[in-house]
Amino acid sequence: MSQERIKTLLQQLQQELAKTTTVDAETLAQVKQLDSDIDQWIEDAEDVNSPIMEDAIALEARFAANHPVAERLIREVIDTLARIGI
């Protein structure tokens, strides 16, 4: 359930970012990389020292001022990751 929720939230985040023109290419690349890293972590479920949480927190900080919806979505991702032990 939590893994499905994370995937849904990441899809919503990417959809939200696709609607705005104020997100730079580097941030979009970071979101896609985070999505890929989470998918890999879910598949492997081995790397407990993964930088996923740090990457998600960094994205949350980037969104804080200019993208409140994206910030809320990434915060939900962070909370869900924390609940499943990342």
HUHUTA-V947863 format. One record per residue. N is the residue number from 1. RES is the residue in one letter. OMEGA is omega in whole degrees, -180 to 180 (none if undefined). Layout:
BEGIN
{{N;RES;OMEGA} {N;RES;OMEGA}}
END
This chain:
BEGIN
{{1;M;-178} {2;S;179} {3;Q;177} {4;E;180} {5;R;179} {6;I;-180} {7;K;178} {8;T;180} {9;L;179} {10;L;176} {11;Q;179} {12;Q;179} {13;L;180} {14;Q;177} {15;Q;179} {16;E;-179} {17;L;179} {18;A;-179} {19;K;-176} {20;T;179} {21;T;-175} {22;T;178} {23;V;-178} {24;D;-177} {25;A;-180} {26;E;179} {27;T;177} {28;L;178} {29;A;179} {30;Q;178} {31;V;179} {32;K;178} {33;Q;178} {34;L;178} {35;D;179} {36;S;180} {37;D;179} {38;I;177} {39;D;179} {40;Q;180} {41;W;180} {42;I;179} {43;E;-175} {44;D;-177} {45;A;-178} {46;E;-170} {47;D;-179} {48;V;179} {49;N;-179} {50;S;178} {51;P;-176} {52;I;-176} {53;M;179} {54;E;179} {55;D;179} {56;A;179} {57;I;178} {58;A;177} {59;L;178} {60;E;180} {61;A;179} {62;R;-176} {63;F;-170} {64;A;-173} {65;A;-169} {66;N;-175} {67;H;-175} {68;P;179} {69;V;178} {70;A;178} {71;E;180} {72;R;-179} {73;L;-180} {74;I;175} {75;R;177} {76;E;176} {77;V;-180} {78;I;180} {79;D;-180} {80;T;176} {81;L;180} {82;A;-180} {83;R;-179} {84;I;170} {85;G;176} {86;I;none}}
END
